[in-house]
Amino acid sequence: MSISDPVRSAAVDGEGLVRLAQPLRLESGARLDQVEIAYRTYGALNADKSNAVLVCHALTGDQHVAGLHPASGKSGWWSQTVGPGLPLDPAKHFIICSNVIGGCMGSTGPSSINPDTGKPWGLSFPVITIADMVRAQAMLIDQLGIDTLFAVVGGSMGGMQAMQWAADYPERVFSVVCLAATTRHSAQNIAFHEVGRQAIMADPNWCGGDYAAQGVRPEKGLAVARMAAHITYLSQPALQRKFGRELQRDGLSWGFDADFQVESYLRHQGSTFVDRFDANSYLYITRAIDYFDLAAGYGGVLAEAFRGARQTRFCVLSFTSDWLYPTPESRTIVRALNAAGARASFVEIDSDKGHDAFLLDEPVMRSALAGFIDAAGAARGFS
């Protein structure tokens, strides 16, 4: 992918790769030079540039939010929400989705070449945070020639980014949609991530993070990390309904093959994941999520993080069976928004699909999103 003219790219659907005009200064105190951001756009920017929507992806997502994914050939990760006649409609909105820094789908990350050494960064890549991801996105939006965003929308880690936008750039965000998210990780959340990271680092092919130079990949460790995480994205009722104790074949193997269908399913999730994701990116992004604590920079008072966003419209959605970021986490967000004097609507959606419900075909979610986006569009001056 070649580095594109961002102003030209902003006028049409397509893929782009932008080198940020300035160095990216990180929360850790480090600085990244020659940062590249890979992004995808859908629709066209209107005359007054008032219809731009930034979609923020979750941990293992990327910029290919709709259409066909070039690597997998499958539909984009949010094709149920982004597309003609859907809540985020390219006929109305100029939709932007960028791969986060630290990622592995074109944006600068640990698998990128360090310009100072000519070799992959590996573990010499600096630790990044959610705020760093958002700062890079803001620089991208600047280079696209857009002053304010009509909406920032995201689920899970994407919801964290959306809230960070509201805290850091309230004057640039007209509306925010936060789905299945939290303002900070619980001890249990951190524990699951640590299991995944240790699985990767225990793989002999991880080579201290220098596996690219050795011509190997820690596929087994990354697959186990994905399997463990994937369990947290589902719910017990959904797993039971889909798999129960059904066997993969007639009779037991009396060994350690995948006897149960759920075992086979998790192994498949792990094996396909390693084909599209980088192990070091997994380490860096999970660490960024664990470090996220939106209230920490405001004396521990979450409402203060949203104090500047009184004019921003918020929509917060949760799912009844999400035990990774359960509904009380979303209610905490809404209470803080109310305390800050911001306008917030909240919907708890009855679903047994677990955390990943926001990625799936959920008619109530789609209806709630469409209603909020349409109302915000009318207030913004377009529909």
TORKOL-4160 file (C-alpha; in steps of 0.2 Angstrom, whole numbers, padded with zeros to 4 digits, m for minus):
383
<pt num="1" X="0000" Y="0000" Z="0000"/>
<pt num="2" X="0007" Y="0017" Z="m0005"/>
<pt num="3" X="0006" Y="0033" Z="0005"/>
<pt num="4" X="m0009" Y="0042" Z="m0002"/>
<pt num="5" X="m0014" Y="0060" Z="m0003"/>
<pt num="6" X="m0026" Y="0061" Z="0012"/>
<pt num="7" X="m0036" Y="0076" Z="0005"/>
<pt num="8" X="m0039" Y="0067" Z="m0011"/>
<pt num="9" X="m0043" Y="0051" Z="m0002"/>
<pt num="10" X="m0056" Y="0059" Z="0009"/>
<pt num="11" X="m0067" Y="0062" Z="m0006"/>
<pt num="12" X="m0070" Y="0044" Z="m0011"/>
<pt num="13" X="m0072" Y="0027" Z="m0004"/>
<pt num="14" X="m0056" Y="0017" Z="m0003"/>
<pt num="15" X="m0040" Y="0013" Z="0007"/>
<pt num="16" X="m0027" Y="0025" Z="0012"/>
<pt num="17" X="m0010" Y="0026" Z="0021"/>
<pt num="18" X="m0005" Y="0042" Z="0029"/>
<pt num="19" X="0012" Y="0047" Z="0036"/>
<pt num="20" X="0008" Y="0058" Z="0051"/>
<pt num="21" X="0015" Y="0076" Z="0048"/>
<pt num="22" X="0022" Y="0077" Z="0065"/>
<pt num="23" X="0030" Y="0065" Z="0078"/>
<pt num="24" X="0018" Y="0056" Z="0089"/>
<pt num="25" X="0022" Y="0059" Z="0107"/>
<pt num="26" X="0017" Y="0045" Z="0119"/>
<pt num="27" X="0010" Y="0045" Z="0137"/>
<pt num="28" X="0026" Y="0035" Z="0142"/>
<pt num="29" X="0037" Y="0050" Z="0137"/>
<pt num="30" X="0043" Y="0041" Z="0121"/>
<pt num="31" X="0042" Y="0049" Z="0104"/>
<pt num="32" X="0038" Y="0040" Z="0087"/>
<pt num="33" X="0044" Y="0047" Z="0071"/>
<pt num="34" X="0038" Y="0043" Z="0054"/>
<pt num="35" X="0021" Y="0036" Z="0060"/>
<pt num="36" X="0010" Y="0028" Z="0047"/>
<pt num="37" X="m0009" Y="0026" Z="0049"/>
<pt num="38" X="m0018" Y="0014" Z="0038"/>
<pt num="39" X="m0037" Y="0018" Z="0036"/>
<pt num="40" X="m0052" Y="0015" Z="0026"/>
<pt num="41" X="m0066" Y="0026" Z="0021"/>
<pt num="42" X="m0084" Y="0024" Z="0015"/>
<pt num="43" X="m0095" Y="0037" Z="0007"/>
<pt num="44" X="m0091" Y="0055" Z="0004"/>
<pt num="45" X="m0087" Y="0071" Z="0014"/>
<pt num="46" X="m0101" Y="0084" Z="0012"/>
<pt num="47" X="m0098" Y="0102" Z="0007"/>
<pt num="48" X="m0097" Y="0108" Z="0025"/>
<pt num="49" X="m0088" Y="0093" Z="0031"/>
<pt num="50" X="m0101" Y="0090" Z="0044"/>
<pt num="51" X="m0105" Y="0071" Z="0041"/>
<pt num="52" X="m0088" Y="0063" Z="0046"/>
<pt num="53" X="m0090" Y="0048" Z="0057"/>
<pt num="54" X="m0075" Y="0039" Z="0065"/>
<pt num="55" X="m0077" Y="0021" Z="0069"/>
<pt num="56" X="m0065" Y="0014" Z="0082"/>
<pt num="57" X="m0061" Y="m0004" Z="0081"/>
<pt num="58" X="m0059" Y="m0017" Z="0096"/>
<pt num="59" X="m0044" Y="m0027" Z="0101"/>
<pt num="60" X="m0042" Y="m0039" Z="0086"/>
<pt num="61" X="m0051" Y="m0028" Z="0073"/>
<pt num="62" X="m0044" Y="m0017" Z="0060"/>
<pt num="63" X="m0049" Y="m0003" Z="0047"/>
<pt num="64" X="m0059" Y="m0015" Z="0036"/>
<pt num="65" X="m0076" Y="m0011" Z="0045"/>
<pt num="66" X="m0087" Y="m0015" Z="0030"/>
<pt num="67" X="m0085" Y="m0022" Z="0013"/>
<pt num="68" X="m0074" Y="m0037" Z="0009"/>
<pt num="69" X="m0059" Y="m0039" Z="0020"/>
<pt num="70" X="m0043" Y="m0041" Z="0009"/>
<pt num="71" X="m0035" Y="m0054" Z="0019"/>
<pt num="72" X="m0049" Y="m0066" Z="0023"/>
<pt num="73" X="m0061" Y="m0062" Z="0009"/>
<pt num="74" X="m0075" Y="m0061" Z="0022"/>
<pt num="75" X="m0086" Y="m0047" Z="0026"/>
<pt num="76" X="m0079" Y="m0033" Z="0036"/>
<pt num="77" X="m0081" Y="m0034" Z="0055"/>
<pt num="78" X="m0096" Y="m0022" Z="0057"/>
<pt num="79" X="m0105" Y="m0025" Z="0040"/>
<pt num="80" X="m0121" Y="m0027" Z="0050"/>
<pt num="81" X="m0120" Y="m0008" Z="0055"/>
<pt num="82" X="m0110" Y="0000" Z="0041"/>
<pt num="83" X="m0118" Y="0000" Z="0024"/>
<pt num="84" X="m0132" Y="0006" Z="0013"/>
<pt num="85" X="m0148" Y="0008" Z="0023"/>
<pt num="86" X="m0139" Y="0004" Z="0040"/>
<pt num="87" X="m0136" Y="0015" Z="0054"/>
<pt num="88" X="m0120" Y="0021" Z="0047"/>
<pt num="89" X="m0124" Y="0024" Z="0029"/>
<pt num="90" X="m0111" Y="0029" Z="0016"/>
<pt num="91" X="m0125" Y="0038" Z="0007"/>
<pt num="92" X="m0126" Y="0050" Z="0022"/>
<pt num="93" X="m0110" Y="0049" Z="0031"/>
<pt num="94" X="m0092" Y="0049" Z="0027"/>
<pt num="95" X="m0086" Y="0035" Z="0038"/>
<pt num="96" X="m0067" Y="0033" Z="0043"/>
<pt num="97" X="m0059" Y="0018" Z="0051"/>
<pt num="98" X="m0041" Y="0017" Z="0055"/>
<pt num="99" X="m0030" Y="0003" Z="0061"/>
<pt num="100" X="m0023" Y="0008" Z="0078"/>
<pt num="101" X="m0005" Y="0012" Z="0082"/>
<pt num="102" X="0002" Y="m0004" Z="0088"/>
<pt num="103" X="m0008" Y="m0014" Z="0076"/>
<pt num="104" X="m0003" Y="m0025" Z="0062"/>
<pt num="105" X="m0014" Y="m0021" Z="0047"/>
<pt num="106" X="m0003" Y="m0006" Z="0040"/>
<pt num="107" X="m0002" Y="0006" Z="0055"/>
<pt num="108" X="0015" Y="0008" Z="0064"/>
<pt num="109" X="0017" Y="m0006" Z="0076"/>
<pt num="110" X="0029" Y="m0018" Z="0083"/>
<pt num="111" X="0030" Y="m0028" Z="0067"/>
<pt num="112" X="0034" Y="m0012" Z="0057"/>
<pt num="113" X="0052" Y="m0007" Z="0052"/>
<pt num="114" X="0061" Y="0004" Z="0065"/>
<pt num="115" X="0068" Y="0018" Z="0054"/>
<pt num="116" X="0083" Y="0020" Z="0065"/>
<pt num="117" X="0088" Y="0002" Z="0063"/>
<pt num="118" X="0080" Y="m0005" Z="0047"/>
<pt num="119" X="0074" Y="m0020" Z="0057"/>
<pt num="120" X="0056" Y="m0024" Z="0064"/>
<pt num="121" X="0053" Y="m0015" Z="0081"/>
<pt num="122" X="0049" Y="m0030" Z="0091"/>
<pt num="123" X="0049" Y="m0027" Z="0109"/>
<pt num="124" X="0059" Y="m0011" Z="0106"/>
<pt num="125" X="0043" Y="m0003" Z="0101"/>
<pt num="126" X="0037" Y="0009" Z="0115"/>
<pt num="127" X="0022" Y="0004" Z="0125"/>
<pt num="128" X="0006" Y="0013" Z="0119"/>
<pt num="129" X="m0010" Y="0018" Z="0127"/>
<pt num="130" X="m0028" Y="0021" Z="0122"/>
<pt num="131" X="m0025" Y="0040" Z="0123"/>
<pt num="132" X="m0010" Y="0037" Z="0111"/>
<pt num="133" X="m0021" Y="0028" Z="0099"/>
<pt num="134" X="m0033" Y="0043" Z="0100"/>
<pt num="135" X="m0020" Y="0056" Z="0098"/>
<pt num="136" X="m0014" Y="0047" Z="0082"/>
<pt num="137" X="m0032" Y="0047" Z="0075"/>
<pt num="138" X="m0034" Y="0065" Z="0079"/>
<pt num="139" X="m0018" Y="0069" Z="0069"/>
<pt num="140" X="m0025" Y="0058" Z="0054"/>
<pt num="141" X="m0042" Y="0068" Z="0055"/>
<pt num="142" X="m0032" Y="0084" Z="0054"/>
<pt num="143" X="m0023" Y="0078" Z="0039"/>
<pt num="144" X="m0039" Y="0073" Z="0031"/>
<pt num="145" X="m0044" Y="0091" Z="0033"/>
<pt num="146" X="m0058" Y="0088" Z="0045"/>
<pt num="147" X="m0060" Y="0100" Z="0060"/>
<pt num="148" X="m0075" Y="0091" Z="0069"/>
<pt num="149" X="m0082" Y="0074" Z="0069"/>
<pt num="150" X="m0101" Y="0071" Z="0068"/>
<pt num="151" X="m0099" Y="0055" Z="0078"/>
<pt num="152" X="m0086" Y="0044" Z="0086"/>
<pt num="153" X="m0092" Y="0026" Z="0087"/>
<pt num="154" X="m0085" Y="0011" Z="0095"/>
<pt num="155" X="m0088" Y="m0005" Z="0104"/>
<pt num="156" X="m0076" Y="m0013" Z="0117"/>
<pt num="157" X="m0059" Y="m0006" Z="0115"/>
<pt num="158" X="m0067" Y="0005" Z="0102"/>
<pt num="159" X="m0079" Y="0012" Z="0115"/>
<pt num="160" X="m0064" Y="0016" Z="0126"/>
<pt num="161" X="m0057" Y="0026" Z="0111"/>
<pt num="162" X="m0073" Y="0035" Z="0109"/>
<pt num="163" X="m0074" Y="0040" Z="0127"/>
<pt num="164" X="m0056" Y="0046" Z="0126"/>
<pt num="165" X="m0060" Y="0057" Z="0111"/>
<pt num="166" X="m0074" Y="0065" Z="0122"/>
<pt num="167" X="m0062" Y="0068" Z="0136"/>
<pt num="168" X="m0047" Y="0074" Z="0126"/>
<pt num="169" X="m0056" Y="0083" Z="0111"/>
<pt num="170" X="m0074" Y="0087" Z="0117"/>
<pt num="171" X="m0074" Y="0102" Z="0105"/>
<pt num="172" X="m0071" Y="0091" Z="0090"/>
<pt num="173" X="m0085" Y="0078" Z="0093"/>
<pt num="174" X="m0103" Y="0081" Z="0090"/>
<pt num="175" X="m0109" Y="0064" Z="0096"/>
<pt num="176" X="m0102" Y="0048" Z="0104"/>
<pt num="177" X="m0108" Y="0030" Z="0103"/>
<pt num="178" X="m0101" Y="0018" Z="0116"/>
<pt num="179" X="m0105" Y="0000" Z="0115"/>
<pt num="180" X="m0101" Y="m0014" Z="0127"/>
<pt num="181" X="m0086" Y="m0004" Z="0135"/>
<pt num="182" X="m0079" Y="0001" Z="0152"/>
<pt num="183" X="m0069" Y="0016" Z="0158"/>
<pt num="184" X="m0056" Y="0004" Z="0166"/>
<pt num="185" X="m0052" Y="m0014" Z="0167"/>
<pt num="186" X="m0056" Y="m0025" Z="0182"/>
<pt num="187" X="m0043" Y="m0037" Z="0190"/>
<pt num="188" X="m0052" Y="m0051" Z="0182"/>
<pt num="189" X="m0050" Y="m0042" Z="0165"/>
<pt num="190" X="m0032" Y="m0039" Z="0168"/>
<pt num="191" X="m0030" Y="m0057" Z="0173"/>
<pt num="192" X="m0037" Y="m0064" Z="0157"/>
<pt num="193" X="m0026" Y="m0053" Z="0147"/>
<pt num="194" X="m0011" Y="m0059" Z="0157"/>
<pt num="195" X="m0015" Y="m0077" Z="0153"/>
<pt num="196" X="m0014" Y="m0073" Z="0135"/>
<pt num="197" X="0002" Y="m0063" Z="0136"/>
<pt num="198" X="0010" Y="m0077" Z="0146"/>
<pt num="199" X="0004" Y="m0090" Z="0133"/>
<pt num="200" X="0013" Y="m0080" Z="0119"/>
<pt num="201" X="0029" Y="m0077" Z="0128"/>
<pt num="202" X="0030" Y="m0095" Z="0134"/>
<pt num="203" X="0030" Y="m0101" Z="0115"/>
<pt num="204" X="0048" Y="m0105" Z="0111"/>
<pt num="205" X="0046" Y="m0097" Z="0094"/>
<pt num="206" X="0042" Y="m0080" Z="0102"/>
<pt num="207" X="0061" Y="m0078" Z="0104"/>
<pt num="208" X="0060" Y="m0063" Z="0116"/>
<pt num="209" X="0049" Y="m0054" Z="0104"/>
<pt num="210" X="0062" Y="m0056" Z="0090"/>
<pt num="211" X="0053" Y="m0070" Z="0080"/>
<pt num="212" X="0053" Y="m0060" Z="0064"/>
<pt num="213" X="0072" Y="m0060" Z="0063"/>
<pt num="214" X="0072" Y="m0078" Z="0067"/>
<pt num="215" X="0060" Y="m0082" Z="0053"/>
<pt num="216" X="0047" Y="m0090" Z="0065"/>
<pt num="217" X="0031" Y="m0086" Z="0073"/>
<pt num="218" X="0024" Y="m0090" Z="0090"/>
<pt num="219" X="0008" Y="m0098" Z="0083"/>
<pt num="220" X="0004" Y="m0110" Z="0096"/>
<pt num="221" X="0005" Y="m0097" Z="0110"/>
<pt num="222" X="m0005" Y="m0084" Z="0100"/>
<pt num="223" X="m0018" Y="m0097" Z="0097"/>
<pt num="224" X="m0020" Y="m0101" Z="0115"/>
<pt num="225" X="m0021" Y="m0083" Z="0119"/>
<pt num="226" X="m0035" Y="m0081" Z="0107"/>
<pt num="227" X="m0044" Y="m0096" Z="0113"/>
<pt num="228" X="m0044" Y="m0090" Z="0131"/>
<pt num="229" X="m0050" Y="m0072" Z="0126"/>
<pt num="230" X="m0063" Y="m0079" Z="0115"/>
<pt num="231" X="m0072" Y="m0087" Z="0129"/>
<pt num="232" X="m0074" Y="m0070" Z="0138"/>
<pt num="233" X="m0082" Y="m0063" Z="0122"/>
<pt num="234" X="m0096" Y="m0076" Z="0123"/>
<pt num="235" X="m0109" Y="m0081" Z="0137"/>
<pt num="236" X="m0113" Y="m0097" Z="0145"/>
<pt num="237" X="m0130" Y="m0098" Z="0138"/>
<pt num="238" X="m0124" Y="m0095" Z="0120"/>
<pt num="239" X="m0110" Y="m0108" Z="0122"/>
<pt num="240" X="m0123" Y="m0121" Z="0129"/>
<pt num="241" X="m0136" Y="m0117" Z="0115"/>
<pt num="242" X="m0123" Y="m0118" Z="0102"/>
<pt num="243" X="m0113" Y="m0133" Z="0108"/>
<pt num="244" X="m0119" Y="m0141" Z="0124"/>
<pt num="245" X="m0109" Y="m0157" Z="0126"/>
<pt num="246" X="m0111" Y="m0162" Z="0108"/>
<pt num="247" X="m0097" Y="m0173" Z="0102"/>
<pt num="248" X="m0086" Y="m0170" Z="0087"/>
<pt num="249" X="m0088" Y="m0188" Z="0081"/>
<pt num="250" X="m0096" Y="m0204" Z="0086"/>
<pt num="251" X="m0089" Y="m0209" Z="0103"/>
<pt num="252" X="m0075" Y="m0203" Z="0114"/>
<pt num="253" X="m0057" Y="m0204" Z="0108"/>
<pt num="254" X="m0051" Y="m0209" Z="0125"/>
<pt num="255" X="m0037" Y="m0196" Z="0122"/>
<pt num="256" X="m0034" Y="m0178" Z="0120"/>
<pt num="257" X="m0041" Y="m0174" Z="0103"/>
<pt num="258" X="m0055" Y="m0162" Z="0102"/>
<pt num="259" X="m0069" Y="m0174" Z="0107"/>
<pt num="260" X="m0082" Y="m0160" Z="0110"/>
<pt num="261" X="m0088" Y="m0148" Z="0097"/>
<pt num="262" X="m0084" Y="m0133" Z="0108"/>
<pt num="263" X="m0066" Y="m0139" Z="0109"/>
<pt num="264" X="m0065" Y="m0140" Z="0090"/>
<pt num="265" X="m0073" Y="m0122" Z="0089"/>
<pt num="266" X="m0060" Y="m0114" Z="0100"/>
<pt num="267" X="m0046" Y="m0123" Z="0091"/>
<pt num="268" X="m0052" Y="m0116" Z="0075"/>
<pt num="269" X="m0054" Y="m0099" Z="0082"/>
<pt num="270" X="m0035" Y="m0100" Z="0088"/>
<pt num="271" X="m0029" Y="m0107" Z="0071"/>
<pt num="272" X="m0037" Y="m0094" Z="0060"/>
<pt num="273" X="m0032" Y="m0080" Z="0071"/>
<pt num="274" X="m0014" Y="m0083" Z="0069"/>
<pt num="275" X="m0015" Y="m0081" Z="0050"/>
<pt num="276" X="m0021" Y="m0063" Z="0052"/>
<pt num="277" X="m0014" Y="m0056" Z="0068"/>
<pt num="278" X="0004" Y="m0052" Z="0075"/>
<pt num="279" X="0009" Y="m0059" Z="0092"/>
<pt num="280" X="0018" Y="m0043" Z="0098"/>
<pt num="281" X="0003" Y="m0032" Z="0093"/>
<pt num="282" X="m0007" Y="m0043" Z="0104"/>
<pt num="283" X="0004" Y="m0040" Z="0119"/>
<pt num="284" X="0005" Y="m0021" Z="0116"/>
<pt num="285" X="m0014" Y="m0019" Z="0113"/>
<pt num="286" X="m0019" Y="m0029" Z="0128"/>
<pt num="287" X="m0007" Y="m0019" Z="0138"/>
<pt num="288" X="m0015" Y="m0003" Z="0132"/>
<pt num="289" X="m0032" Y="m0009" Z="0137"/>
<pt num="290" X="m0026" Y="m0014" Z="0154"/>
<pt num="291" X="m0018" Y="0003" Z="0157"/>
<pt num="292" X="m0034" Y="0012" Z="0152"/>
<pt num="293" X="m0042" Y="0021" Z="0167"/>
<pt num="294" X="m0051" Y="0037" Z="0160"/>
<pt num="295" X="m0054" Y="0044" Z="0178"/>
<pt num="296" X="m0036" Y="0042" Z="0183"/>
<pt num="297" X="m0030" Y="0059" Z="0175"/>
<pt num="298" X="m0045" Y="0068" Z="0184"/>
<pt num="299" X="m0042" Y="0064" Z="0202"/>
<pt num="300" X="m0051" Y="0048" Z="0201"/>
<pt num="301" X="m0067" Y="0057" Z="0197"/>
<pt num="302" X="m0075" Y="0050" Z="0181"/>
<pt num="303" X="m0087" Y="0065" Z="0179"/>
<pt num="304" X="m0073" Y="0077" Z="0177"/>
<pt num="305" X="m0066" Y="0067" Z="0162"/>
<pt num="306" X="m0083" Y="0072" Z="0153"/>
<pt num="307" X="m0084" Y="0090" Z="0160"/>
<pt num="308" X="m0079" Y="0098" Z="0144"/>
<pt num="309" X="m0091" Y="0087" Z="0134"/>
<pt num="310" X="m0107" Y="0095" Z="0140"/>
<pt num="311" X="m0112" Y="0099" Z="0122"/>
<pt num="312" X="m0108" Y="0082" Z="0115"/>
<pt num="313" X="m0123" Y="0069" Z="0113"/>
<pt num="314" X="m0119" Y="0052" Z="0120"/>
<pt num="315" X="m0127" Y="0035" Z="0117"/>
<pt num="316" X="m0122" Y="0021" Z="0129"/>
<pt num="317" X="m0127" Y="0003" Z="0125"/>
<pt num="318" X="m0124" Y="m0013" Z="0135"/>
<pt num="319" X="m0130" Y="m0031" Z="0134"/>
<pt num="320" X="m0137" Y="m0041" Z="0147"/>
<pt num="321" X="m0126" Y="m0057" Z="0145"/>
<pt num="322" X="m0110" Y="m0047" Z="0143"/>
<pt num="323" X="m0099" Y="m0053" Z="0158"/>
<pt num="324" X="m0083" Y="m0045" Z="0152"/>
<pt num="325" X="m0090" Y="m0027" Z="0153"/>
<pt num="326" X="m0107" Y="m0030" Z="0161"/>
<pt num="327" X="m0121" Y="m0017" Z="0162"/>
<pt num="328" X="m0116" Y="m0009" Z="0178"/>
<pt num="329" X="m0100" Y="m0003" Z="0170"/>
<pt num="330" X="m0111" Y="0006" Z="0157"/>
<pt num="331" X="m0122" Y="0013" Z="0170"/>
<pt num="332" X="m0106" Y="0020" Z="0179"/>
<pt num="333" X="m0102" Y="0029" Z="0162"/>
<pt num="334" X="m0120" Y="0036" Z="0161"/>
<pt num="335" X="m0120" Y="0042" Z="0179"/>
<pt num="336" X="m0103" Y="0051" Z="0176"/>
<pt num="337" X="m0110" Y="0059" Z="0160"/>
<pt num="338" X="m0126" Y="0065" Z="0170"/>
<pt num="339" X="m0115" Y="0072" Z="0184"/>
<pt num="340" X="m0105" Y="0081" Z="0171"/>
<pt num="341" X="m0121" Y="0089" Z="0163"/>
<pt num="342" X="m0119" Y="0080" Z="0147"/>
<pt num="343" X="m0133" Y="0073" Z="0137"/>
<pt num="344" X="m0134" Y="0054" Z="0138"/>
<pt num="345" X="m0146" Y="0041" Z="0132"/>
<pt num="346" X="m0144" Y="0023" Z="0138"/>
<pt num="347" X="m0150" Y="0006" Z="0132"/>
<pt num="348" X="m0148" Y="m0011" Z="0140"/>
<pt num="349" X="m0151" Y="m0024" Z="0126"/>
<pt num="350" X="m0158" Y="m0041" Z="0131"/>
<pt num="351" X="m0146" Y="m0053" Z="0122"/>
<pt num="352" X="m0138" Y="m0070" Z="0127"/>
<pt num="353" X="m0124" Y="m0068" Z="0115"/>
<pt num="354" X="m0112" Y="m0061" Z="0127"/>
<pt num="355" X="m0099" Y="m0047" Z="0124"/>
<pt num="356" X="m0098" Y="m0050" Z="0106"/>
<pt num="357" X="m0116" Y="m0046" Z="0103"/>
<pt num="358" X="m0111" Y="m0028" Z="0097"/>
<pt num="359" X="m0103" Y="m0036" Z="0082"/>
<pt num="360" X="m0118" Y="m0048" Z="0078"/>
<pt num="361" X="m0135" Y="m0046" Z="0070"/>
<pt num="362" X="m0144" Y="m0038" Z="0085"/>
<pt num="363" X="m0160" Y="m0029" Z="0078"/>
<pt num="364" X="m0163" Y="m0019" Z="0095"/>
<pt num="365" X="m0145" Y="m0013" Z="0094"/>
<pt num="366" X="m0147" Y="m0008" Z="0076"/>
<pt num="367" X="m0163" Y="0001" Z="0079"/>
<pt num="368" X="m0156" Y="0011" Z="0094"/>
<pt num="369" X="m0141" Y="0016" Z="0084"/>
<pt num="370" X="m0151" Y="0021" Z="0069"/>
<pt num="371" X="m0163" Y="0032" Z="0080"/>
<pt num="372" X="m0148" Y="0040" Z="0089"/>
<pt num="373" X="m0138" Y="0044" Z="0073"/>
<pt num="374" X="m0153" Y="0050" Z="0064"/>
<pt num="375" X="m0158" Y="0062" Z="0078"/>
<pt num="376" X="m0140" Y="0068" Z="0080"/>
<pt num="377" X="m0140" Y="0070" Z="0061"/>
<pt num="378" X="m0155" Y="0081" Z="0061"/>
<pt num="379" X="m0148" Y="0092" Z="0075"/>
<pt num="380" X="m0132" Y="0093" Z="0065"/>
<pt num="381" X="m0141" Y="0099" Z="0050"/>
<pt num="382" X="m0142" Y="0084" Z="0039"/>
<pt num="383" X="m0152" Y="0068" Z="0038"/>
